């Protein structure tokens, strides 16, 4: 990829909307790829009607900063190459993936993993990926490993969909994988980290808290006739699932 040189003028003065922002330095990203970022320091939600709100960032020029655009190009070049390398490996028919969840007697609780698998297929281009459950639901790990092996995979990545590094992650799953390794001696089983062992989990929790705070701010700004609508959309409590 060609890296833009600082000597190159990246401002489009022929655009009908020029200048669209104050302190405009770079027009490379005409539309912000992070919209809506929901960062209250850069924008805010504006209520258009009782049933409609829109994120406004008309006063934000962050994406039009030359320094920011240069950093984004650098990230695209470095991270994009990493993604291509990983994607090529996952597209290999010799490599399979199993997303291993806990399992629940409540059928609806088990629907999340197939949903995640569909998204992984779309994002990473994984050709062979199957769900599995440690207990209380089917298929179990043994059946999923057998299915993936029968598709010709010589390497299988087992990704535990577990938050905490407890007994299941440190004892039960490794024991189950070791059992499968004895059956399929020519297949390499790779045990991935559980999702709780990742610093990005903090970002997810932080975003959840921020969104809740934003919803409170929106509710305070709402007019009386809008309040009931917003309460029904924003503060609706999810139904509590019965225990396993």
Secondary structure as UniProt FT lines:
FT   TURN            6..7
FT   TURN            13..14
FT   TURN            16..17
FT   TURN            22..23
FT   TURN            33..34
FT   TURN            40..42
FT   STRAND          44..49
FT   TURN            50..51
FT   STRAND          52..56
FT   TURN            58..59
FT   HELIX           62..64
FT   HELIX           66..91
FT   TURN            93..94
FT   STRAND          95..101
FT   HELIX           107..110
FT   HELIX           111..124
FT   STRAND          129..133
FT   HELIX           141..150
FT   TURN            151..152
FT   STRAND          155..160
FT   HELIX           168..172
FT   HELIX           173..183
FT   TURN            185..186
FT   STRAND          188..191
FT   TURN            195..196
FT   HELIX           200..221
FT   HELIX           224..234
//
